[in-house]
Amino acid sequence: MMLLSTAYLGNIRYYSKFLMEDSVIIEAHENYQKQSYRNRCRILTANGIADLTVPVIKNSGVKIPIKEVRIDYGKNWQHQHWYSIMSAYKNSPYYDYYFDTFEPFFRKKYKFLWDLNEELRAEIFKILEINCEVRYSETFENSGGYDLRNAISPKGRLNAPDPHFRNVPYYQVFSEKYDFFPGLSIIDLLFCEGPNSVEILRESTK
């Protein structure tokens, strides 16, 4: 049993896991954890790596179940995220191909982070033709199986070694300016490699 957290535009390692199993469980009963990929992703811009973070409404000192985390629209984060994505990938080979697919997600006002994440994941499954069955935990999973809920993390010290994943370099928009950056959101791979993305994901699991 492979166990993952929900993720906002999860990275390449995250999506590679759905090619390793016929069925994966996404944890639906954990408490929200800040500074994780649950509400952020990383893209490559002309100025280097940029973190895109979905702001959420927090109750200080109170643990919030992941499915009850509300998105904070106090700032126009959707415009900022979509503008950053457009600026970063407007010259990518497959920008025009995927623009209309992702743009609506940055117009719709999702109430809960969970719904935004899971609708994006479902759309990415369609694009990549991933057939893995996704199930949601019925209670909090204490342990057991292949637990990656906290192993795929933007915090280097928490990013656990993974014998089932290797970074496979691919073309990136600013490759003439920077060396290859691993660990970016799946949208970096899609905009840059298009239909070849799933083969790169498969190769990363070998």
ZAVEX-512724 format. One line per 3 residues: number of its first residue (from 1); for each residue x, y, z of N, C-alpha, C, CB. Coordinates in pm, 1 decimal. Glycine has a CB too. Layout:
BEGIN
NUM) X,Y,Z,X,Y,Z,X,Y,Z,X,Y,Z ~ ...
! end
This chain:
BEGIN
1) 84.1,-118.8,0.0,0.0,0.0,0.0,88.0,124.3,0.0,-95.4,0.3,121.9 ~ 69.5,211.6,-98.6,141.8,337.6,-102.8,50.0,447.4,-51.0,191.7,369.3,-246.8 ~ 104.0,530.4,36.7,25.7,634.7,101.8,87.9,770.1,73.0,16.4,610.3,254.1
4) 8.1,860.2,14.6,54.1,993.9,-20.0,-35.5,1099.0,44.0,57.6,1012.0,-172.3 ~ 15.9,1220.2,54.1,-67.7,1333.7,94.6,-130.2,1392.8,-31.1,15.8,1442.3,173.0 ~ -225.5,1481.9,-13.5,-270.6,1562.8,-125.8,-160.8,1664.3,-157.5,-407.0,1634.0,-94.1
7) -160.2,1717.2,-279.8,-54.4,1811.6,-318.1,-107.2,1911.4,-419.5,67.7,1737.0,-375.7 ~ -59.8,2034.0,-408.8,-95.7,2139.4,-504.6,1.7,2133.1,-621.6,-93.3,2281.5,-437.2 ~ -48.2,2091.0,-737.7,36.9,2077.5,-856.1,166.1,2004.5,-819.6,68.7,2216.7,-917.0
10) 149.1,1884.9,-761.1,260.5,1805.8,-708.6,379.5,1794.7,-802.7,212.6,1669.5,-675.7 ~ 493.1,1764.1,-745.1,615.0,1760.4,-827.2,629.3,1628.2,-903.0,738.1,1782.8,-739.3 ~ 737.5,1617.0,-976.3,757.7,1502.3,-1064.0,771.9,1373.8,-983.3,880.9,1523.4,-1151.7
13) 841.4,1379.3,-874.3,853.8,1260.9,-789.3,716.8,1215.5,-740.7,946.0,1289.5,-669.5 ~ 633.9,1308.4,-700.6,498.2,1277.4,-653.4,419.8,1203.6,-761.1,423.7,1406.4,-612.5 ~ 418.6,1256.2,-882.1,339.8,1192.7,-988.7,400.7,1063.1,-1038.7,324.1,1287.4,-1104.1
16) 530.5,1045.9,-1022.9,591.0,918.5,-1063.1,536.9,801.9,-980.5,743.2,925.6,-1049.4 ~ 493.3,830.5,-858.3,444.6,724.8,-769.4,316.2,661.1,-821.9,420.9,780.6,-629.5 ~ 237.9,736.7,-894.9,112.7,683.3,-947.4,135.7,587.4,-1064.6,21.9,797.3,-990.8
19) 259.6,583.4,-1114.6,293.4,488.2,-1220.7,352.4,359.3,-1165.3,390.9,551.1,-1318.2 ~ 376.7,357.1,-1034.4,439.8,240.1,-972.6,338.8,140.2,-917.7,531.6,284.2,-861.7 ~ 217.1,185.3,-894.3,116.8,101.2,-829.2,-14.1,104.3,-907.2,93.5,147.1,-684.1
22) -92.5,-1.4,-891.0,-226.4,-2.7,-950.8,-323.6,79.2,-868.0,-277.9,-146.1,-964.8 ~ -293.3,93.2,-739.0,-381.3,166.0,-648.8,-297.9,239.9,-544.9,-481.7,70.2,-580.4 ~ -334.8,364.6,-516.4,-265.1,447.5,-418.9,-368.6,511.0,-326.6,-177.9,556.5,-489.2
25) -332.8,523.6,-198.8,-420.7,589.7,-102.7,-370.5,731.2,-76.1,-428.9,509.1,29.3 ~ -459.5,828.6,-85.8,-428.1,965.7,-47.0,-489.8,991.0,89.4,-480.2,1068.9,-152.7 ~ -406.8,1039.1,180.8,-449.9,1061.0,319.0,-553.6,1173.4,327.0,-328.8,1094.1,408.2
28) -674.0,1137.8,371.5,-782.8,1234.6,379.4,-816.3,1273.8,522.7,-905.5,1179.1,312.4 ~ -744.2,1217.9,620.4,-780.2,1242.6,760.0,-664.0,1293.7,844.8,-834.1,1116.6,821.0 ~ -559.3,1340.5,781.3,-450.8,1402.5,856.4,-485.8,1546.9,888.6,-318.6,1395.3,777.7
31) -407.4,1607.6,976.5,-418.8,1751.2,1000.1,-329.4,1825.0,901.6,-381.0,1787.2,1146.5 ~ -372.0,1943.7,864.3,-295.4,2025.8,771.7,-155.5,2053.0,825.9,-368.0,2157.4,744.6 ~ -55.8,2046.4,739.4,82.3,2076.5,776.3,131.8,2192.8,690.6,174.2,1951.1,758.7
34) 174.2,2298.2,756.2,223.7,2414.1,683.2,361.2,2386.2,624.2,229.2,2536.6,774.7 ~ 400.9,2471.5,532.4,531.3,2463.5,466.0,554.5,2325.6,404.2,643.3,2495.4,565.4 ~ 452.4,2276.1,336.8,463.2,2147.7,268.2,406.8,2164.1,127.3,387.8,2034.4,346.5
37) 418.3,2058.8,47.2,364.5,2064.2,-88.1,212.6,2052.6,-91.0,425.4,1954.8,-171.8 ~ 150.5,2042.6,24.3,4.2,2037.5,27.6,-57.0,2166.4,-27.5,-44.9,2013.1,170.9 ~ 11.6,2277.3,-8.9,-42.0,2403.0,-61.4,63.3,2486.0,-135.4,-100.4,2484.9,51.7
40) 166.8,2420.4,-185.9,266.4,2495.8,-262.8,328.8,2407.8,-370.1,375.8,2552.1,-170.0 ~ 382.4,2474.8,-471.0,459.2,2404.4,-574.4,574.1,2493.8,-615.9,369.8,2366.7,-697.9 ~ 665.3,2435.6,-691.6,782.3,2510.7,-737.8,788.5,2509.6,-889.6,912.1,2452.1,-678.6
43) 815.4,2628.3,-946.0,833.3,2639.2,-1089.7,966.0,2710.1,-1116.1,714.0,2715.5,-1156.1 ~ 1009.2,2703.7,-1240.2,1134.0,2770.5,-1279.0,1100.7,2895.1,-1359.4,1225.9,2675.0,-1361.2 ~ 1149.3,3009.1,-1312.6,1125.4,3136.2,-1380.8,1257.7,3192.7,-1432.7,1056.2,3237.6,-1285.6
46) 1250.1,3304.7,-1498.9,1371.3,3370.5,-1549.8,1465.1,3409.0,-1436.2,1334.6,3495.0,-1631.5 ~ 1410.0,3426.5,-1316.3,1490.7,3462.8,-1199.6,1526.2,3344.2,-1111.4,1417.9,3564.8,-1117.6 ~ 1498.6,3224.1,-1158.3,1529.6,3104.5,-1081.1,1404.3,3039.7,-1024.7,1624.9,3138.3,-968.6
49) 1422.1,2959.9,-920.2,1311.6,2886.8,-860.0,1215.3,2982.6,-790.4,1364.1,2782.3,-760.7 ~ 1084.8,2957.8,-811.2,981.0,3035.3,-742.4,882.6,2939.9,-677.3,907.5,3130.9,-840.7 ~ 851.3,2966.2,-551.3,748.9,2889.9,-480.4,615.3,2960.2,-497.4,784.6,2873.7,-329.6
52) 514.9,2885.2,-541.1,378.8,2936.2,-550.0,300.0,2873.8,-436.2,313.5,2904.6,-689.5 ~ 252.2,2956.3,-344.9,184.7,2907.3,-224.8,39.0,2952.3,-222.6,257.3,2956.3,-98.6 ~ -49.6,2856.8,-203.2,-191.5,2888.0,-188.3,-214.1,2932.1,-43.6,-282.4,2764.2,-225.7
55) -255.1,3055.0,-18.7,-276.9,3099.6,120.1,-400.4,3032.6,178.9,-292.1,3253.7,126.5 ~ -389.8,2992.0,303.0,-502.3,2925.6,368.5,-537.5,2999.4,497.4,-469.1,2776.9,398.1 ~ -661.9,2983.3,538.9,-709.1,3045.4,661.8,-668.2,2958.3,779.6,-863.0,3066.1,658.7
58) -593.2,3015.9,872.6,-541.9,2939.8,986.5,-608.1,2988.5,1115.0,-387.9,2952.5,996.5 ~ -630.9,2896.2,1204.6,-673.0,2928.7,1341.2,-553.2,2902.7,1430.8,-799.5,2844.0,1386.6 ~ -491.9,3006.4,1482.2,-367.7,2993.7,1557.3,-377.4,2888.6,1667.5,-329.7,3127.2,1617.1
61) -286.4,2792.9,1661.3,-278.7,2690.2,1764.3,-380.3,2579.0,1750.4,-294.6,2752.3,1896.1 ~ -466.2,2586.5,1649.5,-570.5,2485.1,1630.8,-535.0,2397.5,1510.6,-710.4,2551.7,1611.0 ~ -536.9,2267.4,1530.1,-510.4,2175.3,1420.1,-634.5,2164.9,1332.3,-468.8,2035.6,1473.2
64) -612.9,2170.9,1200.9,-723.9,2170.3,1107.2,-716.3,2044.7,1019.8,-722.8,2298.7,1020.0 ~ -819.9,1964.4,1014.7,-821.3,1849.0,924.1,-801.3,1895.0,780.5,-953.7,1770.4,937.1 ~ -724.4,1820.4,705.2,-684.7,1862.4,570.9,-804.7,1893.7,481.6,-600.0,1754.7,506.4
67) -913.9,1820.3,496.0,-1029.6,1843.6,410.1,-1110.1,1966.4,451.7,-1118.9,1722.2,410.6 ~ -1075.1,2025.7,566.2,-1146.7,2143.9,613.6,-1065.3,2272.4,598.8,-1185.7,2125.3,758.2 ~ -949.6,2262.5,536.3,-864.0,2380.2,519.0,-923.5,2471.0,411.4,-718.6,2338.3,481.3
70) -955.3,2593.1,449.5,-1016.1,2688.2,357.4,-910.1,2777.6,292.7,-1120.1,2773.6,430.3 ~ -931.4,2807.6,167.9,-840.3,2895.6,95.3,-870.5,3040.6,131.7,-852.2,2873.7,-57.9 ~ -765.4,3119.0,150.4,-777.3,3260.9,186.3,-769.8,3345.6,59.0,-665.2,3302.9,287.5
73) -877.3,3416.6,30.5,-880.7,3502.8,-87.2,-860.1,3649.8,-50.9,-1013.0,3485.6,-160.4 ~ -799.6,3673.1,63.8,-769.5,3809.9,104.7,-673.6,3878.7,9.6,-712.1,3811.0,243.9 ~ -589.1,3800.2,-54.3,-499.8,3850.4,-158.4,-531.6,3776.6,-288.1,-349.2,3832.1,-118.3
76) -504.7,3840.5,-400.2,-539.1,3782.4,-529.5,-431.6,3682.5,-573.2,-556.3,3893.1,-635.7 ~ -420.7,3573.1,-496.8,-315.2,3474.3,-522.7,-334.8,3405.2,-657.2,-311.7,3369.8,-410.8 ~ -460.8,3387.7,-700.2,-483.8,3319.0,-827.3,-422.3,3396.0,-943.6,-633.9,3299.5,-851.0
79) -443.5,3527.3,-943.2,-383.7,3610.1,-1048.2,-231.7,3600.9,-1042.6,-429.0,3757.0,-1034.3 ~ -176.0,3607.6,-923.4,-30.0,3603.4,-907.6,26.7,3470.1,-955.2,8.9,3627.4,-760.9 ~ -38.9,3359.1,-918.8,9.3,3227.6,-960.9,1.8,3212.9,-1113.1,-72.2,3116.2,-892.8
82) -113.4,3250.3,-1169.9,-130.0,3231.1,-1313.6,-38.0,3324.1,-1392.1,-275.9,3254.4,-1354.1 ~ -19.4,3445.8,-1344.2,73.8,3537.0,-1410.6,216.0,3480.7,-1405.9,69.1,3676.8,-1344.8 ~ 254.6,3423.1,-1291.3,388.2,3364.8,-1277.8,405.4,3246.8,-1373.0,413.2,3320.0,-1132.5
85) 301.9,3163.7,-1382.7,307.7,3048.3,-1472.8,315.8,3093.6,-1617.6,185.4,2957.6,-1452.7 ~ 233.9,3191.5,-1655.6,238.1,3241.2,-1792.9,375.0,3300.0,-1825.9,129.0,3346.2,-1814.8 ~ 429.2,3380.5,-1734.1,559.3,3443.5,-1758.0,669.3,3339.8,-1771.0,592.9,3540.8,-1645.6
88) 661.1,3235.1,-1688.1,765.8,3132.8,-1687.4,760.5,3043.9,-1811.6,753.8,3047.0,-1562.5 ~ 639.8,3014.9,-1860.5,626.8,2910.3,-1963.3,572.4,2958.4,-2097.3,538.2,2802.4,-1912.4 ~ 556.6,3089.6,-2116.0,500.2,3138.4,-2241.0,584.4,3100.1,-2363.0,485.3,3288.2,-2234.7
91) 712.9,3075.7,-2341.9,799.6,3036.2,-2452.5,831.8,2886.3,-2452.8,927.9,3115.4,-2446.9 ~ 760.0,2811.5,-2371.2,783.4,2666.8,-2367.0,717.1,2599.9,-2487.0,729.7,2605.9,-2234.6 ~ 766.8,2483.5,-2528.0,714.2,2417.9,-2648.6,565.0,2385.9,-2643.0,789.6,2291.4,-2673.1
94) 511.4,2358.3,-2522.9,372.4,2312.0,-2513.8,282.7,2408.8,-2436.2,368.0,2175.4,-2447.9 ~ 324.1,2533.4,-2428.0,243.5,2632.6,-2356.0,104.2,2647.0,-2418.2,315.0,2768.7,-2355.3 ~ 99.0,2665.9,-2549.5,-29.9,2683.6,-2616.5,-116.3,2558.1,-2605.2,-8.5,2719.1,-2763.8
97) -52.3,2444.2,-2594.8,-123.3,2316.7,-2589.0,-198.1,2300.4,-2456.7,-25.5,2200.7,-2608.4 ~ -138.7,2349.8,-2346.1,-197.2,2327.4,-2213.6,-257.6,2452.3,-2149.0,-92.8,2271.9,-2122.8 ~ -239.4,2565.7,-2212.7,-288.4,2691.1,-2154.3,-436.0,2682.5,-2117.2,-266.4,2806.8,-2251.6
100) -519.6,2641.5,-2211.8,-664.0,2637.9,-2188.8,-705.6,2532.5,-2087.5,-735.6,2613.2,-2318.4 ~ -619.4,2433.5,-2064.4,-650.4,2329.1,-1966.7,-636.3,2380.8,-1824.8,-559.8,2208.2,-1987.2 ~ -530.8,2454.5,-1798.5,-501.9,2496.6,-1661.1,-562.1,2632.1,-1622.5,-353.9,2502.0,-1641.6
103) -582.6,2718.8,-1720.0,-629.8,2853.8,-1688.1,-758.9,2856.5,-1605.7,-651.2,2930.4,-1815.4 ~ -859.0,2771.1,-1632.4,-983.1,2776.3,-1553.1,-964.8,2749.4,-1404.4,-1080.5,2677.8,-1607.3 ~ -862.3,2674.2,-1366.9,-838.5,2644.7,-1225.7,-798.6,2770.6,-1148.1,-729.8,2537.9,-1211.8
106) -754.0,2873.2,-1221.0,-711.8,2997.0,-1156.2,-817.2,3106.4,-1168.7,-580.5,3044.9,-1215.5 ~ -936.0,3065.6,-1209.3,-1051.7,3154.6,-1210.6,-1159.5,3106.2,-1114.1,-1108.8,3165.5,-1352.0 ~ -1174.4,2976.5,-1105.3,-1276.5,2919.9,-1016.8,-1238.8,2944.0,-870.8,-1294.2,2768.3,-1043.6
109) -1334.0,2985.0,-790.9,-1309.2,3013.4,-649.3,-1337.1,2888.3,-566.5,-1397.0,3132.4,-600.1 ~ -1235.4,2810.6,-544.0,-1249.1,2690.9,-461.3,-1255.9,2732.2,-314.5,-1131.1,2592.0,-485.7 ~ -1346.5,2672.6,-241.4,-1358.1,2702.5,-98.7,-1250.8,2630.2,-19.3,-1496.6,2664.0,-46.8
112) -1225.0,2504.8,-57.2,-1132.5,2421.1,18.6,-1009.0,2384.9,-63.9,-1203.0,2294.0,65.5 ~ -894.4,2385.4,0.8,-768.5,2345.5,-62.2,-778.1,2204.2,-118.6,-653.1,2354.4,38.4 ~ -839.9,2115.5,-43.3,-852.2,1975.3,-85.1,-917.6,1964.9,-223.5,-934.3,1895.3,18.6
115) -1024.5,2037.8,-243.9,-1097.0,2029.6,-370.8,-1012.6,2082.6,-486.2,-1228.6,2107.3,-362.2 ~ -943.3,2192.6,-464.3,-853.4,2245.9,-567.2,-747.7,2142.8,-603.1,-786.6,2376.4,-519.4 ~ -680.9,2087.6,-503.3,-574.2,1991.1,-527.4,-622.2,1868.7,-603.6,-513.3,1948.2,-396.8
118) -734.1,1814.1,-557.9,-778.7,1688.0,-616.0,-837.6,1705.6,-755.5,-880.5,1623.2,-525.7 ~ -897.4,1820.2,-783.7,-944.8,1843.9,-919.4,-827.1,1865.6,-1014.6,-1039.2,1965.1,-922.8 ~ -723.2,1932.5,-967.1,-602.6,1946.8,-1048.3,-537.6,1811.1,-1073.0,-502.9,2041.6,-980.3
121) -528.4,1729.6,-969.2,-468.6,1595.8,-985.0,-546.0,1513.5,-1087.2,-464.7,1521.6,-849.7 ~ -678.5,1515.1,-1078.7,-760.5,1439.1,-1172.4,-737.5,1485.7,-1316.4,-908.7,1452.1,-1135.6 ~ -723.0,1616.1,-1335.3,-697.4,1668.9,-1469.5,-560.8,1625.2,-1519.9,-706.9,1821.8,-1470.0
124) -462.0,1627.3,-1432.8,-327.5,1584.3,-1471.2,-325.7,1435.2,-1503.7,-226.7,1615.6,-1359.0 ~ -403.4,1357.3,-1431.1,-418.4,1214.5,-1464.6,-470.3,1199.1,-1607.9,-515.2,1144.3,-1364.3 ~ -567.8,1280.3,-1646.1,-622.5,1272.2,-1781.8,-516.0,1305.9,-1885.1,-742.7,1366.5,-1797.3
127) -441.8,1412.5,-1859.6,-338.8,1455.6,-1954.3,-234.6,1345.9,-1973.6,-271.3,1585.2,-1905.7 ~ -190.8,1286.9,-1862.2,-83.7,1187.2,-1866.6,-135.6,1046.5,-1890.5,-5.2,1190.4,-1738.2 ~ -268.1,1031.9,-1894.4,-331.9,900.6,-1912.3,-285.8,802.6,-1804.9,-300.6,843.9,-2052.3
130) -285.8,850.7,-1681.3,-251.4,767.0,-1566.3,-376.3,691.2,-1523.1,-194.1,852.7,-1448.2 ~ -364.1,559.6,-1512.5,-479.3,474.9,-1480.8,-479.3,423.8,-1337.3,-483.4,357.9,-1574.8 ~ -389.0,473.2,-1256.6,-381.6,429.5,-1117.2,-512.8,464.0,-1044.5,-260.0,495.7,-1045.3
133) -565.0,366.7,-969.0,-683.8,392.1,-888.1,-643.5,470.8,-764.3,-754.3,259.1,-848.6 ~ -711.0,581.5,-740.2,-685.2,661.3,-621.1,-798.6,638.7,-522.0,-670.9,812.5,-656.5 ~ -761.0,598.1,-401.8,-857.6,582.6,-293.4,-820.2,681.2,-183.3,-860.4,434.7,-239.1
136) -916.5,718.4,-102.7,-893.3,809.9,7.7,-906.3,734.5,139.5,-991.9,928.8,2.5 ~ -816.6,762.7,231.7,-819.8,693.7,360.5,-953.5,720.0,430.5,-701.4,739.4,450.1 ~ -1004.4,617.4,496.8,-1131.8,630.2,568.2,-1110.8,679.2,711.4,-1205.8,495.9,569.4
139) -992.2,654.5,764.6,-949.0,707.8,894.0,-803.2,744.9,879.0,-970.7,604.3,1011.7 ~ -745.7,809.8,979.8,-603.9,843.6,971.2,-520.8,716.2,975.6,-562.7,939.4,1085.5 ~ -432.6,702.1,877.6,-345.2,584.4,870.4,-224.0,608.2,960.6,-300.2,555.7,722.3
142) -210.7,526.6,1065.6,-100.5,545.8,1160.1,34.1,502.3,1103.7,-128.3,470.0,1287.2 ~ 36.7,391.5,1034.8,163.5,340.4,981.2,133.0,226.3,885.4,259.1,292.7,1095.8 ~ 240.3,172.0,831.9,225.2,56.2,744.7,237.8,94.2,599.0,92.2,-10.9,768.8
145) 282.3,-1.7,518.6,295.5,20.2,375.7,407.5,116.1,340.9,167.2,71.4,320.4 ~ 397.5,173.7,225.9,498.4,264.6,172.2,448.8,406.4,198.3,524.2,239.3,17.9 ~ 486.7,461.5,311.6,432.8,588.8,359.9,517.3,705.7,311.1,425.6,589.4,513.1
148) 460.2,782.7,218.7,531.6,898.4,161.8,461.0,1030.1,192.7,545.8,882.4,10.4 ~ 373.6,1029.7,292.4,297.3,1150.3,323.4,386.5,1269.2,353.8,205.9,1124.9,440.2 ~ 495.9,1245.8,423.5,585.0,1355.8,461.0,724.5,1341.9,401.4,595.5,1364.4,611.1
151) 743.5,1240.5,317.4,876.1,1214.6,262.7,907.0,1299.2,140.1,889.2,1069.2,227.8 ~ 803.3,1349.0,73.8,822.5,1436.9,-41.6,795.7,1578.1,7.9,727.6,1398.0,-163.4 ~ 901.9,1651.3,35.0,888.6,1777.1,108.1,977.1,1886.6,49.5,922.7,1756.2,254.7
154) 931.2,2013.6,54.9,1017.7,2124.3,13.0,1131.2,2151.0,110.8,935.8,2249.6,-4.0 ~ 1121.1,2093.1,231.0,1227.0,2106.2,330.4,1329.0,1995.1,308.6,1169.2,2101.1,475.0 ~ 1449.3,2033.2,272.7,1551.3,1934.7,239.9,1573.1,1829.7,346.4,1678.5,2002.9,213.5
157) 1567.8,1870.3,472.8,1596.0,1776.3,581.7,1486.8,1670.7,596.0,1611.9,1851.6,713.0 ~ 1368.3,1697.9,541.9,1258.3,1602.3,550.8,1245.1,1517.3,425.1,1128.5,1675.1,576.6 ~ 1312.5,1556.6,319.5,1302.3,1485.8,192.9,1376.2,1352.9,202.7,1358.7,1571.4,77.2
160) 1303.7,1247.1,228.8,1365.0,1116.4,254.2,1428.5,1059.5,128.3,1261.2,1018.6,308.7 ~ 1541.2,986.6,143.1,1600.7,917.5,28.6,1497.5,824.4,-35.7,1726.6,837.5,72.1 ~ 1501.5,812.9,-165.5,1401.4,733.4,-236.6,1469.5,641.3,-336.6,1299.5,824.6,-308.2
163) 1482.8,512.2,-303.7,1547.8,418.5,-395.1,1464.5,389.3,-518.9,1577.7,289.8,-323.5 ~ 1339.1,435.1,-519.1,1249.4,407.3,-631.8,1229.7,528.6,-721.7,1114.8,360.0,-580.6 ~ 1318.4,628.2,-706.3,1306.8,746.0,-790.2,1443.9,801.3,-824.1,1222.3,852.4,-721.7
166) 1459.3,845.8,-947.8,1580.8,916.8,-987.4,1541.1,1033.7,-1076.2,1680.9,822.0,-1061.1 ~ 1612.0,1143.7,-1061.8,1585.0,1260.5,-1143.4,1635.0,1238.0,-1285.5,1650.2,1385.2,-1082.4 ~ 1546.6,1247.5,-1378.9,1581.6,1232.8,-1520.3,1580.8,1372.2,-1583.5,1481.5,1135.5,-1594.8
169) 1696.5,1422.7,-1624.8,1700.8,1556.4,-1684.3,1616.1,1564.6,-1811.8,1845.5,1595.4,-1715.3 ~ 1551.7,1676.5,-1832.1,1473.1,1701.5,-1952.7,1491.8,1848.0,-1988.7,1320.4,1666.1,-1932.0 ~ 1446.0,1886.3,-2105.0,1457.7,2025.5,-2147.4,1378.1,2115.1,-2052.7,1408.5,2043.0,-2293.3
172) 1438.5,2225.1,-2008.5,1368.3,2326.2,-1931.0,1382.5,2461.0,-2000.6,1422.7,2332.8,-1785.7 ~ 1284.3,2546.8,-1982.5,1275.2,2671.7,-2059.1,1401.3,2755.6,-2048.7,1157.0,2753.0,-2012.0 ~ 1458.6,2764.6,-1931.3,1575.3,2850.8,-1912.3,1704.7,2769.8,-1903.6,1558.4,2935.0,-1786.2
175) 1709.9,2661.1,-1980.9,1826.0,2571.3,-1975.8,1954.6,2638.7,-2022.5,1800.1,2448.3,-2060.5 ~ 1941.2,2744.1,-2104.7,2061.3,2814.2,-2150.0,2117.7,2902.5,-2039.3,2030.6,2898.7,-2274.4 ~ 2037.6,2928.1,-1936.8,2077.5,3016.3,-1827.6,2113.3,2938.7,-1700.8,1966.2,3115.2,-1797.7
178) 2042.3,2827.4,-1678.4,2060.5,2750.1,-1554.8,2089.0,2604.0,-1585.9,1936.2,2761.3,-1465.1 ~ 2158.0,2539.7,-1491.7,2168.1,2394.6,-1497.2,2030.7,2335.4,-1467.8,2274.9,2341.4,-1396.7 ~ 2015.6,2206.2,-1491.1,1886.4,2140.3,-1469.4,1843.5,2150.0,-1323.1,1893.5,1992.9,-1512.4
181) 1717.8,2189.1,-1302.2,1660.3,2196.2,-1168.4,1567.4,2077.1,-1146.8,1584.0,2329.7,-1147.7 ~ 1597.5,1988.6,-1051.3,1504.8,1880.0,-1019.4,1397.0,1927.7,-922.0,1580.9,1759.9,-960.0 ~ 1295.4,1845.4,-902.0,1197.2,1869.8,-796.7,1092.2,1974.0,-827.3,1266.4,1909.2,-675.6
184) 1074.8,2008.4,-955.1,976.0,2109.6,-989.7,836.6,2048.7,-1005.7,1017.0,2181.1,-1117.9 ~ 737.3,2135.8,-1009.7,599.7,2092.6,-1029.6,584.7,2016.6,-1160.8,505.3,2212.7,-1027.1 ~ 487.0,1928.3,-1163.2,458.2,1851.6,-1284.2,428.7,1943.5,-1402.6,339.9,1757.5,-1260.3
187) 381.8,2066.5,-1377.5,351.3,2154.1,-1490.8,477.7,2197.2,-1564.3,274.7,2277.1,-1443.2 ~ 591.5,2199.6,-1495.5,716.8,2231.3,-1564.2,745.1,2123.8,-1669.1,835.0,2242.1,-1462.8 ~ 729.7,1999.7,-1630.6,751.6,1888.7,-1723.3,650.3,1892.4,-1837.3,743.1,1754.3,-1649.2
190) 524.7,1916.3,-1806.9,421.5,1917.1,-1910.3,444.1,2028.1,-2011.7,284.4,1932.1,-1847.4 ~ 468.8,2150.1,-1965.7,488.4,2260.3,-2058.7,614.3,2241.1,-2144.2,496.8,2391.9,-1982.3 ~ 712.0,2174.1,-2089.1,839.2,2158.4,-2161.2,845.2,2033.4,-2248.7,952.8,2154.8,-2062.8
193) 781.3,1925.7,-2205.1,795.0,1798.6,-2276.4,664.4,1744.2,-2334.9,852.7,1696.9,-2184.3 ~ 552.6,1799.4,-2295.9,425.9,1758.3,-2354.5,399.2,1609.6,-2346.1,421.2,1800.1,-2495.7 ~ 361.5,1545.6,-2457.4,327.2,1402.8,-2457.1,440.7,1311.2,-2411.8,283.8,1361.9,-2594.1
196) 562.4,1360.2,-2416.6,676.3,1278.9,-2372.3,689.4,1275.0,-2220.4,805.0,1332.3,-2432.9 ~ 609.0,1352.4,-2150.1,619.4,1363.2,-2004.2,602.8,1229.2,-1934.3,516.1,1460.0,-1952.1 ~ 507.5,1149.5,-1978.3,481.6,1022.9,-1909.8,599.4,927.6,-1925.5,353.7,957.8,-1963.8
199) 669.1,932.6,-2038.4,787.0,846.9,-2055.0,899.2,889.8,-1962.2,835.5,849.6,-2200.0 ~ 914.5,1018.2,-1940.7,1015.2,1066.9,-1846.1,979.3,1024.0,-1704.6,1028.0,1220.6,-1853.8 ~ 849.8,1029.1,-1672.1,806.4,982.3,-1540.4,836.2,833.7,-1522.7,656.4,1008.6,-1521.0
202) 807.0,754.6,-1624.1,834.0,610.5,-1615.7,984.0,584.2,-1598.8,781.2,538.3,-1741.9 ~ 1063.4,658.7,-1675.0,1209.2,640.6,-1666.1,1260.7,677.0,-1527.5,1280.7,725.5,-1772.3 ~ 1195.1,771.4,-1462.3,1240.4,815.6,-1330.7,1217.9,710.3,-1222.7,1169.7,943.4,-1292.4
205) 1133.1,612.9,-1250.5,1104.8,508.9,-1151.1,1193.3,385.7,-1169.0,958.5,468.1,-1159.0 ~ 1276.1,382.2,-1271.6,1358.9,263.9,-1298.7,1488.5,266.0,-1218.1,1391.2,254.9,-1448.0
! end
